[in-house]
Amino acid sequence: MTQTPFLMISSADRGLDSAPITRGSACVELLGVDYDELKERCRNAVYSFVVRTFDPTVGACHHYYEAPKHRYDEFDSGNFLIGINFLAMYDRYGDSAMLARAESCYHWAYRNCVETHPMLTWQGGVRDGFAPHELYVKYTADALTLLLALQARRPRPDFEVHFAQYHSFLKRAREAGFAATFDKRSYTWRSRGFAWRGFGGPVLAYLQAHAMLRDDRFVNQARAWADYGLGQQETNGAMYLLDGDFWNSDLTALELRALTLISDVTSDRRYLDAARRYADWLLQHQRHDGAWPIGIDRDDEVCAPNVGPGDMPNIALSLVLLHQRTGDNRYLDGAVAAVRYAISQQVAHPGDEYFQDINARWGFWSWDPRADYTLSGDQVVHHIRGIIAVADYVMRLP
């Protein structure tokens, strides 16, 4: 099977499922669900819920489903993330139809969400769905991630052109002081005004590019973004990456993963130490139910109390990688608690709200408390990867 160790499409990418099973009962003991049932639930999340969001006439997935109104949202750049669902199933089951759907999601998003005009020096930037004049580093890293994952599985004739575009946009952002967003109306880069100052996506994509292309330029690019990340860490270990003022759960998993994995590649201890300080801060703010609120301000007070459930298993996956390297059981305990919470957010039982709605069944809720009662394919990505990865890992512990 093709491996993409820095993109974490599946457990096999980091060998989390390669060692002999030493504790087969760990799934039930720690996560509360049998492993076979977990696998089936994650399979259903894609084969049932996400596949229903895919419109074959368009070649893309609707971003989310709003259960009370029985309504699908439009198509947007979320397809760069949603496509990873199909790759995870392709890797596990060898289903070529899943690979084809992932490719279709990528093609649609590239054609409709990426700035590609030959004259523009900011081509490669991915447009925001709410404000199309804004191009986001965060979304561009998602596009590059899916491109690299597809290239590793079935080489693409357009790879070099698309890779150059995404790389160029990320390079321009780096030269602009690691800015988060480019505004096409004013031709300016900015890092404030709901700006997502994440650095983990570019780091992981560049590490994967180096692994595939063997070009040291990309390790240097990864280090530049990671060093920027080190500069964003506060003395308490936190990273307030939303506008530089707020910690956000969606800007956590990739950053934690990036610092951990670039430490492996470069043998630079600073990155692993920073990852540990960040994880230590996270554990101090983890709730008793295993979740984190979506927003915390610089005074470490909760400012956005809702939970984005998909962020929990994504963070858990990063904590597992830290546990692998440090043996610190606090990180494993945090990962297990986060996954237990994530499992509880799936529409999986006849008694669950909207279980009778076939379009909602097997999806995961976007918000807790429910707010708008939406379920989205881009959150399923984090659930199916994180839940199964943690399960694979705990069954192989001594």
TITORTOR-717973 format. One record per residue (C-alpha): residue in three letters; y negated, x, z. Coordinates in pm, whole numbers, plus 50000, padded with zeros to 5 digits. Each point is the difference from the previous one (the first is absolute). Example, Ala and Ser with C-alpha at 12.3 -4.5 7.8 and 13.67 -1.06 7.14 Angstrom:
% TITORTOR-717973
R, Ala, 50450, 51230, 50780
R, Ser, 49656, 50137, 49934
% end
This chain:
% TITORTOR-717973
R, Met, 50000, 50000, 50000
R, Thr, 49648, 50120, 49923
R, Gln, 49817, 50102, 50314
R, Thr, 49625, 49988, 50060
R, Pro, 49982, 50153, 50348
R, Phe, 49626, 49962, 50049
R, Leu, 49976, 49642, 49875
R, Met, 50274, 49857, 50226
R, Ile, 50123, 49733, 49762
R, Ser, 50322, 49980, 50203
R, Ser, 50183, 50161, 50292
R, Ala, 50173, 50241, 49761
R, Asp, 49665, 50163, 49918
R, Arg, 50001, 50176, 50337
R, Gly, 50374, 50000, 50061
R, Leu, 49978, 49740, 50275
R, Asp, 50325, 49842, 49878
R, Ser, 50197, 50312, 49907
R, Ala, 50155, 50112, 50330
R, Pro, 50320, 49836, 50133
R, Ile, 49948, 49686, 50205
R, Thr, 50044, 50093, 50364
R, Arg, 49877, 49684, 50167
R, Gly, 50082, 49697, 49789
R, Ser, 49897, 49758, 50273
R, Ala, 49646, 50142, 50022
R, Cys, 49853, 49735, 49769
R, Val, 50098, 49715, 50226
R, Glu, 49928, 50195, 50318
R, Leu, 49655, 50121, 49902
R, Leu, 49877, 49767, 49725
R, Gly, 50181, 49681, 50097
R, Val, 50157, 49939, 49657
R, Asp, 50323, 50122, 49840
R, Tyr, 49949, 50261, 49726
R, Asp, 50170, 49795, 49728
R, Glu, 49779, 49705, 50084
R, Leu, 49690, 50220, 49991
R, Lys, 50094, 50133, 49657
R, Glu, 50058, 49648, 49872
R, Arg, 49670, 49877, 50141
R, Cys, 49812, 50285, 49833
R, Arg, 50188, 49939, 49676
R, Asn, 49905, 49634, 50013
R, Ala, 49638, 50092, 50067
R, Val, 49991, 50161, 49656
R, Tyr, 50263, 49815, 49795
R, Ser, 49884, 49663, 50127
R, Phe, 49639, 50009, 50123
R, Val, 49842, 50280, 49792
R, Val, 50190, 49915, 49682
R, Arg, 49860, 49646, 50020
R, Thr, 49647, 50144, 50004
R, Phe, 50075, 50186, 49675
R, Asp, 49884, 49816, 49688
R, Pro, 50199, 50131, 49701
R, Thr, 49749, 49852, 49754
R, Val, 49727, 50213, 50157
R, Gly, 50218, 50292, 50103
R, Ala, 49853, 50022, 50350
R, Cys, 50028, 49862, 50353
R, His, 49760, 49760, 50165
R, His, 49840, 50176, 50296
R, Tyr, 50095, 49737, 50258
R, Tyr, 50133, 49652, 50060
R, Glu, 49801, 49752, 50214
R, Ala, 50262, 49777, 50158
R, Pro, 49788, 49700, 50116
R, Lys, 49860, 49952, 49649
R, His, 50316, 50104, 49815
R, Arg, 49774, 50229, 49800
R, Tyr, 50041, 50347, 49852
R, Asp, 49698, 50228, 49987
R, Glu, 49894, 50181, 49683
R, Phe, 50127, 50338, 49878
R, Asp, 49825, 50320, 50111
R, Ser, 50043, 50371, 50070
R, Gly, 50241, 49913, 50281
R, Asn, 50264, 50028, 49726
R, Phe, 49985, 50379, 50045
R, Leu, 50144, 49945, 50348
R, Ile, 50213, 49695, 49927
R, Gly, 50188, 50188, 49729
R, Ile, 50147, 50229, 50265
R, Asn, 50206, 49704, 50128
R, Phe, 50188, 49998, 49671
R, Leu, 50050, 50378, 50005
R, Ala, 50149, 49981, 50349
R, Met, 50254, 49746, 49875
R, Tyr, 50066, 50203, 49684
R, Asp, 50076, 50305, 50214
R, Arg, 50233, 49808, 50231
R, Tyr, 50182, 49778, 49751
R, Gly, 49950, 50171, 49662
R, Asp, 49859, 49676, 49857
R, Ser, 49822, 50090, 49675
R, Ala, 49819, 49664, 50000
R, Met, 49824, 50113, 50316
R, Leu, 49886, 50323, 49836
R, Ala, 49870, 49797, 49705
R, Arg, 49798, 49776, 50232
R, Ala, 49848, 50303, 50173
R, Glu, 49901, 50143, 49662
R, Ser, 49851, 49667, 49898
R, Cys, 49792, 49978, 50319
R, Tyr, 49870, 50349, 49935
R, His, 49911, 49929, 49635
R, Trp, 49817, 49679, 50086
R, Ala, 49800, 50160, 50282
R, Tyr, 49912, 50301, 49786
R, Arg, 49875, 49780, 49716
R, Asn, 49805, 49762, 50222
R, Cys, 49890, 50190, 50313
R, Val, 49937, 50363, 49896
R, Glu, 49680, 50134, 49848
R, Thr, 50120, 50157, 49674
R, His, 49702, 50012, 49763
R, Pro, 50014, 50342, 49828
R, Met, 49629, 50063, 50056
R, Leu, 50003, 49962, 50377
R, Thr, 50043, 50302, 50226
R, Trp, 50118, 49771, 50279
R, Gln, 50291, 49866, 49798
R, Gly, 50318, 49975, 50203
R, Gly, 49828, 49812, 50280
R, Val, 50162, 49672, 50100
R, Arg, 49779, 49693, 50032
R, Asp, 49975, 49792, 50314
R, Gly, 50109, 49638, 49952
R, Phe, 49705, 49858, 50197
R, Ala, 49734, 50232, 49858
R, Pro, 50106, 50121, 49652
R, His, 49701, 50236, 49978
R, Glu, 50154, 50208, 50280
R, Leu, 50271, 50257, 49936
R, Tyr, 50214, 50095, 50301
R, Val, 50166, 50330, 50085
R, Lys, 50255, 49808, 50207
R, Tyr, 50112, 49786, 49706
R, Thr, 49995, 50296, 49761
R, Ala, 50242, 50183, 50229
R, Asp, 50225, 49689, 49989
R, Ala, 49993, 50009, 49619
R, Leu, 50085, 50371, 49993
R, Thr, 50282, 49941, 50249
R, Leu, 50166, 49735, 49783
R, Leu, 49949, 50212, 49687
R, Leu, 50174, 50299, 50159
R, Ala, 50282, 49784, 50135
R, Leu, 50061, 49849, 49655
R, Gln, 49979, 50337, 49828
R, Ala, 50267, 50138, 50234
R, Arg, 50236, 49715, 49911
R, Arg, 49931, 49953, 49629
R, Pro, 49758, 50245, 49832
R, Arg, 49707, 49835, 49831
R, Pro, 49817, 50102, 49680
R, Asp, 49663, 49906, 50150
R, Phe, 50055, 50198, 50322
R, Glu, 49777, 50298, 49922
R, Val, 49703, 49790, 49894
R, His, 50018, 49766, 50298
R, Phe, 50064, 50283, 50246
R, Ala, 49696, 50189, 49871
R, Gln, 49782, 49690, 50043
R, Tyr, 50102, 49934, 50360
R, His, 49977, 50369, 50088
R, Ser, 49654, 50023, 49848
R, Phe, 49872, 49702, 50200
R, Leu, 50142, 50138, 50325
R, Lys, 49849, 50339, 49918
R, Arg, 49658, 49843, 49946
R, Ala, 50034, 49824, 50336
R, Arg, 50088, 50330, 50168
R, Glu, 49699, 50171, 49842
R, Ala, 49782, 49715, 50126
R, Gly, 50098, 50082, 50357
R, Phe, 50330, 49809, 50000
R, Ala, 49813, 49678, 49933
R, Ala, 50200, 49678, 50022
R, Thr, 49841, 49786, 49730
R, Phe, 49809, 50036, 49672
R, Asp, 49745, 49731, 49912
R, Lys, 49967, 49957, 49623
R, Arg, 49674, 49805, 50032
R, Ser, 49810, 50280, 50174
R, Tyr, 50218, 50290, 49881
R, Thr, 50036, 50121, 50356
R, Trp, 50283, 50097, 50232
R, Arg, 49997, 49860, 50352
R, Ser, 50201, 50007, 50321
R, Arg, 49840, 49713, 50188
R, Gly, 49991, 49624, 49950
R, Phe, 50363, 49898, 50053
R, Ala, 50107, 50339, 49866
R, Trp, 50362, 50099, 50058
R, Arg, 49985, 50374, 50079
R, Gly, 50373, 50053, 49974
R, Phe, 50132, 50340, 49899
R, Gly, 50376, 49953, 50038
R, Gly, 50056, 49842, 49658
R, Pro, 49850, 50291, 49804
R, Val, 50182, 50258, 50217
R, Leu, 50342, 49841, 49948
R, Ala, 49946, 49940, 49628
R, Tyr, 49891, 50360, 49943
R, Leu, 50296, 50134, 50199
R, Gln, 50232, 49793, 49782
R, Ala, 49820, 50119, 49686
R, His, 50057, 50360, 50109
R, Ala, 50368, 49931, 50068
R, Met, 50040, 49857, 49648
R, Leu, 49766, 50223, 49797
R, Arg, 50019, 50325, 50196
R, Asp, 49626, 50055, 49965
R, Asp, 49834, 50160, 50303
R, Arg, 49671, 49831, 49917
R, Phe, 50136, 49683, 50149
R, Val, 50098, 50159, 50331
R, Asn, 49643, 50126, 50019
R, Gln, 49869, 49649, 49930
R, Ala, 50229, 49860, 50270
R, Arg, 49876, 50261, 50248
R, Ala, 49638, 49919, 49921
R, Trp, 50054, 49631, 50077
R, Ala, 50205, 50083, 50311
R, Asp, 49730, 50237, 50126
R, Tyr, 49748, 49722, 49950
R, Gly, 50230, 49785, 50212
R, Leu, 50004, 50259, 50277
R, Gly, 49621, 49978, 50005
R, Gln, 50022, 49623, 50055
R, Gln, 50207, 50031, 50316
R, Glu, 49819, 49941, 50327
R, Thr, 50066, 50189, 50322
R, Asn, 50204, 49705, 50131
R, Gly, 50233, 50032, 49699
R, Ala, 49881, 49681, 49825
R, Met, 49880, 49963, 49642
R, Tyr, 49733, 49736, 49945
R, Leu, 50035, 49994, 49623
R, Leu, 49849, 49661, 49914
R, Asp, 49633, 50085, 49935
R, Gly, 50047, 50287, 50244
R, Asp, 49956, 49750, 50284
R, Phe, 50325, 49807, 50036
R, Trp, 50369, 50076, 50032
R, Asn, 50194, 49775, 49762
R, Ser, 50376, 49952, 49999
R, Asp, 50006, 50014, 49618
R, Leu, 49855, 50353, 50010
R, Thr, 50262, 50150, 50228
R, Ala, 50354, 50029, 49863
R, Leu, 49920, 50208, 49691
R, Glu, 49763, 50226, 50193
R, Leu, 50259, 50064, 50271
R, Arg, 50269, 50058, 49736
R, Ala, 49777, 50230, 49794
R, Leu, 49917, 50227, 50293
R, Thr, 50367, 50021, 50098
R, Leu, 50131, 50079, 49651
R, Ile, 49729, 50243, 49892
R, Ser, 50083, 50197, 50313
R, Asp, 50354, 50033, 49862
R, Val, 49877, 50121, 49662
R, Thr, 49735, 50243, 50120
R, Ser, 50153, 50109, 50335
R, Asp, 49652, 49942, 50142
R, Arg, 50041, 49879, 50358
R, Arg, 49649, 49851, 50012
R, Tyr, 50113, 49700, 49800
R, Leu, 50300, 49918, 50217
R, Asp, 49792, 50045, 50315
R, Ala, 49741, 49757, 49860
R, Ala, 50274, 49751, 49914
R, Arg, 50130, 50017, 50356
R, Arg, 49654, 49948, 50150
R, Tyr, 49949, 49700, 49773
R, Ala, 50343, 49857, 50088
R, Asp, 49933, 50050, 50370
R, Trp, 49678, 49798, 49969
R, Leu, 50188, 49730, 49807
R, Leu, 50265, 49965, 50269
R, Gln, 49729, 49955, 50263
R, His, 49872, 49698, 49805
R, Gln, 50332, 49843, 49900
R, Arg, 50039, 49650, 50140
R, His, 50298, 49887, 50207
R, Asp, 50138, 49809, 49700
R, Gly, 50005, 50322, 49792
R, Ala, 49700, 49915, 49781
R, Trp, 49651, 50141, 49967
R, Pro, 49689, 49788, 49939
R, Ile, 49844, 50056, 49662
R, Gly, 49668, 50139, 50129
R, Ile, 49885, 50219, 50291
R, Asp, 49646, 50138, 50034
R, Arg, 49882, 50342, 50113
R, Asp, 49993, 49884, 50361
R, Asp, 50372, 49931, 49960
R, Glu, 49939, 49629, 50045
R, Val, 50176, 49749, 49775
R, Cys, 49750, 49856, 49751
R, Ala, 50243, 49824, 49765
R, Pro, 50284, 49854, 50210
R, Asn, 50220, 49864, 49719
R, Val, 50302, 50205, 49894
R, Gly, 50082, 50096, 49642
R, Pro, 50380, 49990, 50046
R, Gly, 50083, 50216, 49698
R, Asp, 49819, 50296, 50150
R, Met, 50243, 50010, 50295
R, Pro, 50320, 50114, 49822
R, Asn, 49794, 50236, 49784
R, Ile, 49866, 50170, 50313
R, Ala, 50354, 49995, 50144
R, Leu, 50128, 50194, 49699
R, Ser, 49742, 50271, 50068
R, Leu, 50088, 50012, 50369
R, Val, 50366, 50052, 49907
R, Leu, 49906, 50305, 49791
R, Leu, 49811, 50137, 50299
R, His, 50301, 49940, 50224
R, Gln, 50215, 50192, 49751
R, Arg, 49777, 50304, 50040
R, Thr, 49916, 49988, 50368
R, Gly, 50285, 49820, 50176
R, Asp, 49739, 49816, 50205
R, Asn, 50165, 49668, 50082
R, Arg, 49666, 49828, 50054
R, Tyr, 49956, 49997, 49622
R, Leu, 50343, 49847, 49948
R, Asp, 49935, 49737, 50267
R, Gly, 49671, 49912, 49831
R, Ala, 50170, 49972, 49661
R, Val, 50277, 49777, 50135
R, Ala, 49752, 49768, 50172
R, Ala, 49788, 49975, 49683
R, Val, 50304, 49913, 49786
R, Arg, 50123, 49739, 50248
R, Tyr, 49660, 49835, 49965
R, Ala, 50011, 50026, 49620
R, Ile, 50342, 49836, 49980
R, Ser, 49861, 49702, 50192
R, Gln, 49737, 49936, 49731
R, Gln, 50241, 49903, 49721
R, Val, 50061, 49641, 49894
R, Ala, 50374, 50038, 50042
R, His, 50139, 49713, 50208
R, Pro, 50013, 49622, 49950
R, Gly, 49778, 49952, 50305
R, Asp, 49724, 50231, 49870
R, Glu, 49677, 49850, 49873
R, Tyr, 50015, 49924, 49627
R, Phe, 50365, 50102, 49971
R, Gln, 50060, 49685, 49795
R, Asp, 49742, 50124, 49747
R, Ile, 50213, 50205, 49761
R, Asn, 49694, 50200, 49891
R, Ala, 49929, 50113, 50357
R, Arg, 50359, 50065, 50106
R, Trp, 50088, 50366, 50071
R, Gly, 49636, 50109, 49979
R, Phe, 49808, 50162, 50286
R, Trp, 49682, 49852, 50142
R, Ser, 49674, 50177, 49914
R, Trp, 49835, 49930, 50336
R, Asp, 50091, 49941, 50362
R, Pro, 49873, 49754, 50116
R, Arg, 50059, 49838, 49664
R, Ala, 49636, 49945, 49889
R, Asp, 50040, 49890, 49634
R, Tyr, 50382, 49983, 49996
R, Thr, 50035, 50240, 49709
R, Leu, 50295, 50228, 49917
R, Ser, 49950, 50294, 49768
R, Gly, 50221, 50229, 49795
R, Asp, 49798, 50310, 50080
R, Gln, 50087, 49955, 50368
R, Val, 50369, 49950, 49921
R, Val, 49997, 50360, 49870
R, His, 49923, 50133, 50346
R, His, 50246, 49770, 50173
R, Ile, 50306, 50075, 49790
R, Arg, 49943, 50377, 50004
R, Gly, 49912, 50033, 50365
R, Ile, 50257, 49760, 50143
R, Ile, 50295, 50149, 49812
R, Ala, 49884, 50359, 50050
R, Val, 49980, 49960, 50376
R, Ala, 50337, 49823, 50003
R, Asp, 50157, 50277, 49790
R, Tyr, 49855, 50260, 50234
R, Val, 50101, 49856, 50337
R, Met, 50361, 49954, 49888
R, Arg, 50023, 50374, 49935
R, Leu, 49855, 50129, 50324
R, Pro, 50223, 50195, 50238
% end
